[in-house]
Amino acid sequence: QVYLVETGGGLVQAGASLRLSCAASGRTWASYAMGWFRQAPGKEREFVAAIGWSSSRYADSVKGRFTISRDNAKNTLYLQMNSLKPEDTAVYYCAARTSILATMSQGDYEYWGQGTQVTVSS
């Protein structure tokens, strides 16, 4: 079993930065691919970024602004978000899958955190 807890959300102005963290439990966390997804009000949850052992993938909407990283020693996943826009406002979820292959499909991820709210004002 893997437990995920996201932190770092908040209210910021457009153009600001935030760093989300996701603390994970589980002995084999280092062998799992991890991802960030988000859900805006009235919209379906969508892919943001994912990371495997060394490779990463990004949604086109965040490419160049967001960076996903992981610290296996600390069992922690990060999402550095720069140049935030109002359209980035959403609940951000951390997810893990029992494969090292990072994918963009949320159906591939077995474990999910509770989410952290990010609000970007204009």
N, C-alpha and C positions, 0 to 999 in steps of 0.2 A: 504494500500500500504506500502511496505517496501523498503527503499533505503539503499543500501550497498556500502561502499567505503573502498577499501583496501589500505593499506599503508605498508611500511617496506621492500619492495623489494630492490634489489641492486645486485652489483657484488662482489662476495667474492671468496676466494680460497678454494679448497677442504679441508675439516676438520673444517672449520669455522662454526659459528652459525649465524642465523638470526631469528628475531621474526616478523612475519606478524601480522598486526592488521586489523580488519574489523569493522568499525563503522556502526551501524545500526540505522535506525529511525523506528518508529512504536510503538504504545502503547502496543501491545501484544507480543513484541519481546521475552520476557522471556518465552513464551509458545511455541515458535518455535524451531524446531531442526535446527541446523546450520551445514554447512559442508564446507570443503575446497576441491577443485578440481584443477587439473593442466593440462595444455596442452603444450607439448613440440613441437618444430618445426617438421612439417611433421607427427605428430601423433594425434590421437584422444584425446579428453579430458578424463581424468581418475580421479577416486576417490582417495583422499588422506586421509581424516579423517572427522569424523562427531561426533557431540555431542548433546545429548538430555538434559533432565533436570539434570541428573547426570551420565549417561552412555556415553561411547565413543567407537568409532570403528576406526580402522586404516587399511590402505592397508598394505599388507605384506611387501612391499618394503620400508616402512617408520617406521614400528613398531620398537620400541626401540630407535629411533632417533628423532622422531617428537612427540610433545605433543600438543593436542588441549585443549583449555580452554575457558571459557567465564566469563565475569563479567556483570551480569545482571543489576547491579546498574549503570554501565557506558554504557550499550548497546553496548558492545564491545566483539568481538570474537578474539581469538589469535591462532597463530600457532607458537610454538617454534620449530625451526629446528636446530638440532645439527648434528655434524659430516656430514656436507653436502658433497655430491658427485657430480661430473659433470653430472651424469644422473638425478639429481634433477633439472637441468636447465629447466625452463618452465615459462609460465605465470600462476600465481596462482589466482584462483577465489574463492571468498566467495559466499556462497549460503544459502538460507533460505527456509524452507518449513513450511506450516501452520499445523504442527503436531509436537508433542514433541518427536515422534519416530525418532531416527537417523537412516537413511538408507544410503546405498552405491550407490544407483542408482540416477544418475543426473536427470533423468526424474521425480523424486519425488519432486524436488526442484522448487518452483515457482519464486523465486526472485534471481537475480544474480548481482554481482558487475561487474565492468569494467575490473578488473584484475590488478595484479602487477607483474612486471618481476623479476624473480630470475635467476641469472646467476652464475654458479659455475665453476671456472676455475681449470684446473688440474695443 
